[in-house]
Amino acid sequence: MKNHFQVYRFNVGLLQATEIPLLLSFYLFLLI
């Protein structure tokens, strides 16, 4: 159970780490 929770936390962190630059590049694209 603990291992499953660590994998879940890792996936959430990975999602946020890839989501933020995508949002930033999207906003920059709108500004240009």
RATANOR-V366580 format. One record per residue. RES is the residue in one small letter. SS is DSSP state (a for helix, b for strand, c for the rest). PHI is phi in radians with two decimals (* if undefined). BURIAL is + if it has 9 or more other ideal C-beta (glycine too) atoms within 8 Angstrom, else -. Layout:
# RATANOR-V366580
RES;SS;PHI;BURIAL
RES;SS;PHI;BURIAL
This chain:
# RATANOR-V366580
m;c;*;-
k;a;-1.12;-
n;a;-1.13;-
h;a;-1.09;-
f;a;-1.16;-
q;a;-1.13;-
v;a;-1.13;-
y;a;-1.10;-
r;a;-1.08;-
f;a;-1.12;-
n;a;-1.14;-
v;a;-1.14;-
g;a;-1.12;-
l;a;-1.17;-
l;a;-1.10;-
q;a;-1.15;-
a;a;-1.16;-
t;a;-1.60;-
e;a;-1.33;-
i;a;-1.11;-
p;a;-1.10;-
l;a;-1.11;-
l;a;-1.13;-
l;a;-1.10;-
s;a;-1.18;-
f;a;-1.17;-
y;a;-1.15;-
l;a;-1.10;-
f;a;-1.10;-
l;a;-1.22;-
l;a;-1.24;-
i;c;-1.24;-
